[in-house]
Amino acid sequence: MRSEEKARRARLLQMLDRLDAEGLRTLADLAEFLAARAENRCDAEIVTLRPQSESVVQAVKRLNRSFPMLSRAQLMGPVGDLVSQHMVDGRDAEAVIDALEALYASAFSARRAAK
């Protein structure tokens, strides 16, 4: 934790001690609202439409932007395999992009189901 974050936490604790019961309830409601909003933002799928002509590498970049909540480290192996199939083996770009989209959608569904 950075020093400025520690200072903010200490300041919040000082203010917390000065609140009455109604202020504590209001603060707790606000904190729950902010936590829920942050959680929903991380779970929301950001839909980015597929352009007509898109390379496999551009598709990976688009999908990473569309699914920022997914772990790139976990997807690196399967994504690398699909990119290699296109670059090395000559698999059709559209078929690889279809497979990439299915991979990301599946990972997103699994993440949602785990919550």
PyMOL commands that set and color helices and strands:
alter all, ss='L'
color gray80, all
select helices_A, chain A and resi 3-18+21-43+56-66+72-87+93-114
alter helices_A, ss='H'
color red, helices_A
deselect
rebuild
show_as cartoon
